[in-house]
Amino acid sequence: MNEGMENLKEIQDLEDKVNNAPDDSDNDFLCAVQLQRIANALEEVLKLVKLDQAESKKRWEKETIGE
């Protein structure tokens, strides 16, 4: 077999592997669930940071005005 035919055979083998790859929808679902948990946790952290900033601003304003 010449080099061109060998390359063609390799390409066909790779295409067969891609086309016959298992559908890993279970893994995709688990990844999506984990990403959603991360997004929810980040949302909660942002909420807490904003709340803390608002409380800190109020304390700072009281201390500054009270002087």
Sequence and secondary structure as in RCSB ss.txt:
>XXXX:A:sequence
MNEGMENLKEIQDLEDKVNNAPDDSDNDFLCAVQLQRIANALEEVLKLVKLDQAESKKRWEKETIGE
>XXXX:A:secstr
  HHHHHHHHHHHHHHHHHT    HHHHHHHHHHHHHHHHHHHHHHHHHHHHHHHHHHHHHHHHHH 
